[in-house]
Amino acid sequence: MGGPRRRMATTIAIIFLSLGLFFLLVAAIGMVRLPDVFARAHAVGLTDTMGAFFMLFGLAIYEGFSLNMLKILVVFSLLYLLNPVVTHATIRAALRAGVKPWMKGPS
């Protein structure tokens, strides 16, 4: 079955997976509640990255030292390199397309 080490690793993995799920849920709420692409990108840029970080870290702990852990760490590295680039490209494309940032009207 598994000794105390395996149970401890599983518990830690569950904690990290739960944290990741929380951050991804916050990102989804931000996508629904915020008014324009600029505010949404701001909210999702960080929370999505943190959610993916915790989820991948939890999966890596759960897998232990194996080839799967190496694959998870490669995905993790690519995510951290590409997520800021994709967010920047999205905002730049919106600006070039003429999308104006949302402004609060007079109350």
GIWO-V686646 format. One record per backbone hydrogen bond with DSSP energy under -0.5 kcal/mol. CO is the residue of the C=O (numbers start at 0). NH is the residue of the N-H. Records with the same first field share a line. If there is no record, write none. Layout:
BEGIN
CO->NH + NH
END
This chain:
BEGIN
2->6
3->7
4->8
5->9
6->10
7->11
8->12
9->13
10->14
11->15
12->16
13->17
14->18
15->19
16->20
17->21
18->22
19->23
20->24
21->25
22->26
23->27
24->28
25->29
26->30
27->31
28->32
29->33
35->39
36->40
37->41
38->42
39->43
40->44
41->45
42->46
43->47
44->48
45->49
46->50
47->51
48->52
49->53
50->54
51->55
52->56
53->57
54->58
55->59
56->60
57->61
58->62
59->63
63->65
65->69
66->70
67->71
68->72
69->73
70->74
71->75
72->76
73->77
74->78
75->79
76->80
77->81
78->82
80->84
81->85
82->86
83->87
84->88
85->89
86->90
87->91
88->92
89->93
90->94
91->95
92->96
93->98
94->97
END
